[in-house]
Amino acid sequence: MSADRISEYLAQFAQARNQMTEQLRRVVVGQNDVIEQILAAVFTRGHCLLVGVPGLAKTLLVSSIAQILDVSFKRVQFTPDLMPSDITGTMVLDENDQGRREFRFVRGPIFANVVLADEINRTPPKTQAALLQAMQEREVTVGQDTHKLPEPFFVIATQNPIEQEGTYPLPEAQLDRFMFNVRVDYPTLDEEKRIIGMTAKDETAELTKVLTGKAIVNLQKLVRGVPVGDFVTEYVVKLVRATRPKDPTAPEFVKRMVDYGAGVRAGQYLVRAGQAFAAMDGRFTVAIDDIKKAAIPVMRHRISANFQAQAEGKTSDDIIEELLRVIGEPEPPKYVGGGKKKI
C-alpha cells in the first residue's frame, strides 16, 4: 500500500474520531481524556475498566458510545446473586418440531459487540471469572461446545472505588485483561455548571451513528499497521522492566515501594495504545509522547505499591509519573539519502 493511500486512510480515521467525539460532546460534558482512552481501546480490540464515584456519567458515556456505533449493546448489572450462566448463557431442554426433546443453547448478554459490566466488583469471583475467556479469547465455552463472540467485541466495566461493603476485588489475572484502567474524576467548575444547566432544561440529544461494526474492524486493522520504530520499542521495554523491583534496571524508589511490577502484556498494550493515539491524530508513526500518554492508564493496575509506598503517601500513579521523569528517551534514528539509510 502506497504512503499516499495510507495517509488518506489515516485522515479518514482522524475525521471519524472527530465525528465520534463531537457526538459524545452532545451528552457528556468534559472527560476528554476518558473519551480518548475508551476510543483508543475500541480501535485496538481492548477492554476498559472505568473507576469513579457514582454520578460521574460512566454508564451514560458507555451507552452513548454504543449509540453512535452501529453495533449491538448489552448492559449487565452485576449483583451478588448473579451467576456465570446469567452472562454467558445456558443450556435449556427444548422440544423440536418432531416432538423430540433436545438441549438448546440460549445465548447470554456476553454475545454483543459492546458489553457494559456495571459495578463489576459487586459480584463474586466465580461470576467475574465468566468474563475471562470472553475477554482474552473472544469465545465462550459452555458444556462441550465453544461459541465465538461477534466482532468487534469489547467489555467496558465500571467500578466504585470508595464503597467496599459487599464488594469483591477483581483478581489480578482479570485486571490484567483490561487494557486501560481509566480514572473518571470530578468535573471542573464550568463543566459542572453546564451539566446542571442541561439537567434543568431536561434536554435529550439525538445521537447519530458514525461507524458500523465492519468499519470498526477495518480501522482496527489500520491501527495495527501503524509502524512502531525500534527506539519506541526500546523505550517501552525500558519503562516496563523498570517497574519490576527485582530487575537490575529498576530505580531505587521502585525497589523500595513496589511489590511486583508490570508484565509483558503491559508493554504490548503500551504499543497498541501508542498506535491508536497516533492514528487518531492522523499520524503515520508512533511517538514517545504517545507511549507516555498511555503509561498511567495501562500500568496503574499492573503495579502493586506496598506498605512503604502507602506510608509515604505514594500511589501506583505517582510511581509511574516518577518513572516517566527518570527513564531517559532513546534518540530516534537519523536518516540520509531520501530517508532510507540510517546514519
C-alpha positions, -999 to +999 in steps of 0.1 A: +000+000+000+014+034-010+022+061+015-004+084-001-031+058+003-022+052+039-022+090+046-056+092+031-069+063+053-054+080+084-070+113+075-104+095+072-097+078+106-090+111+123-122+125+108-142+096+121-127+100+155-136+137+155-172+129+145-175+104+173-161+129+198-185+156+185-215+133+190-204+124+226-200+160+234-237+164+230-244+143+260-212+141+280-196+173+294-158+172+298-140+139+304-117+144+274-090+120+285-116+093+294-132+095+260-099+094+242-087+063+262-120+045+256-119+052+218-082+040+218-093+007+234-121+003+209-097+007+179-072-017+194-096-045+204-090-037+241-112-036+272-116-007+297-122-006+334-138+028+344-132+037+381-150+066+396-175+076+423-212+074+415-228+102+394-199+109+371-217+097+339-197+064+335-227+044+324-240+073+303-207+076+285-206+039+276-242+037+265-237+069+244-207+052+227-229+023+218-255+046+203-230+063+179-218+029+168-240+007+146-234-024+168-252-044+194-250-033+231-259-052+263-257-039+299-253-063+327-259-050+363-235-071+384-251-082+417-241-106+445-266-132+433-255-131+396-245-165+382-220-172+354-248-186+332-266-152+335-237-137+315-225-165+291-259-182+285-272-217+294-284-249+280-322-254+281-342-286+274-365-278+244-389-298+222-383-297+185-408-299+156-407-338+157-417-338+193-382-349+205-366-332+234-331-319+230-308-293+246-305-259+230-280-232+240-296-198+248-270-171+244-264-147+273-257-109+271-220-115+265-229-122+228-229-085+219-204-061+204-203-038+234-208-052+268-212-029+298-203-047+331-218-023+355-203-024+390-183-055+382-168-058+417-203-064+433-204-100+421-184-129+435-152-141+418-169-171+403-191-149+382-164-123+375-143-152+360-171-159+335-156-129+316-120-142+315-123-164+285-145-140+267-121-110+272-090-129+262-100-155+236-132-138+224-151-170+228-173-188+254-172-225+263-205-240+276-205-277+281-186-293+253-192-265+228-172-234+222-190-204+207-173-175+190-182-140+201-191-113+175-166-089+161-159-063+171-162-072+208-151-052+238-160-051+275-163-018+294-166-023+331-174+002+358-163+002+395-169+023+425-136+029+443-149+042+476-175+017+486-160-016+498-190-031+517-204-061+499-178-059+471-153-084+457-120-070+444-111-082+409-084-109+408-051-097+393-055-121+364-087-104+354-074-069+360-046-077+336-072-084+308-082-047+309-061-026+285-069+006+304-078+014+340-095+047+334-100+071+364-131+091+360-127+123+380-150+151+391-158+178+365-144+213+367-165+242+380-175+253+345-183+218+334-204+212+364-224+243+357-231+231+322-242+197+335-266+212+359-279+235+332-285+207+308-304+188+336-326+217+344-337+220+307-343+183+305-327+181+271-323+148+253-298+149+225-303+127+195-271+109+186-261+099+150-244+067+143-209+072+129-194+038+123-206+003+116-192-029+131-174-037+098-159-002+097-146-006+132-129-039+123-112-023+093-100+006+114-086-019+140-066-034+111-054+000+101-042+008+137-023-025+139-005-014+107+009+019+122+047+015+123+065+014+156+101+024+155+128+004+172+136+033+195+099+034+207+100-003+214+133+002+233+117+029+254+086+007+261+108-022+273+129+000+295+098+016+311+081-017+318+112-035+331+119-006+354+086-012+372+099-046+385+117-043+418+139-074+412+151-061+378+187-046+378+175-016+359+148-007+384+154+026+402+158+026+440+124+040+447+108+012+428+127-015+447+116+002+479+079+009+472+068-018+447+059-055+455+056-066+419+057-047+386+041-049+352+042-080+330+048-083+293+012-076+284+017-040+297+044-035+270+021-049+244-008-026+254+015+004+255+025-002+219-011-007+208-023+024+227+005+044+210-006+031+176-042+042+184-032+077+196-011+082+165-038+070+141-065+091+158-043+121+153-038+112+116-001+104+122+017+075+105+042+067+132+042+062+170+060+089+191+074+086+226+048+111+237+021+086+227+036+060+250+039+085+278+002+094+274-008+057+277+016+048+306-006+056+336-039+041+324-021+010+311+002+003+341-016+017+371-035-016+377-004-037+369+019-023+396+014-032+433+025-004+456+035-018+491+031-005+526+062+016+523+046+035+494+014+039+514+033+053+544+049+079+521+015+087+505+025+073+471+002+055+447+010+035+416+002+066+396+029+086+415+054+058+409+047+057+371+050+095+369+083+094+386+095+066+362+085+088+333+107+115+347+138+093+353+137+070+323+156+086+295+142+088+260+162+070+233+173+091+203+153+084+172+174+072+142+187+098+118+183+091+081+202+102+050+197+096+013+160+102+010+151+088+044+160+051+037+195+047+051+203+051+088+233+072+098 
